[in-house]
Structures are given as structure tokens and as C-alpha cells.
Amino acid sequence: QVQLVESGGGLVQPGGSLRLSCVGSGFIFREYVMSWYRQAPGEERELVAHIGWSGDATSYADSVKGRFTISRDNTKNTMYLQMNSLRPEDTAVYYCKVTKGATNYWGQGSQVTVSS
């Protein structure tokens, strides 16, 4: 079965950095577009970035462009989100997602808190 496991969240001061990881299993990782989403308290889940199967094609939400970088290592079945220049408004639970067939699969989420 498809499984996604995120790690790397935590508490960081404004201006700091974090790197999230998402390890996928139960599917052929290198064949799928992968995405990062986030959900802040009281808000809807929003797309942060996504990356094509080979890693060459990437797209970002305007709110994170120039600060976040999505990448993947298909030899490790792992996707990353490097987050720099973090702001308090980046505080959220971050989820990775893959769509296989007609089904969206989500990880359990990783809390990122940006606060002084």
C-alpha cells in the first residue's frame, strides 16, 4: 500500500531554515509527480510546491517563491522541501502528497512553527 512519511519539522526563529523530507513506499516513486501542501490553523490546505517525476519541472506558490526549494532523489524514494528565510506566516502542518490513479495519498504531516 502507498505510504508517505514526512520528517524534519520543528520550531525555528524567523529568518531560519528547515528541510523537510518525505519518503514514499508502495508505489514506483520515480514515476509520479510529488507535491508539498501546508495547512495552518483555521485555514484550508494549500499547495506549496510540486515537482515532476524527473525533478526537472517544479512549481511554487507565490508566497514561497525564492525562499523554498523542492527537490527529489529517486534513488532514495525521497522528496525534500528546503525552507529558507522562514516567516511566522509559514507556520503550518506540512504534508506530502502523491496522486495514484484517482486517489490522493497523504503523509501524516510535519509541524513547522516559526516563532521568536
Secondary structure, 3 states (H helix, E strand, C coil): CCEEEEECCEEECCCCCEEEEEEEECCCHHHCCEEEEEECCCCCCEEEEEECCCCCCEEECCCCCCCEEEEEECCCCEEEEEECCCCHHHCEEEEEEEEECCEEEECCCEEEEECC
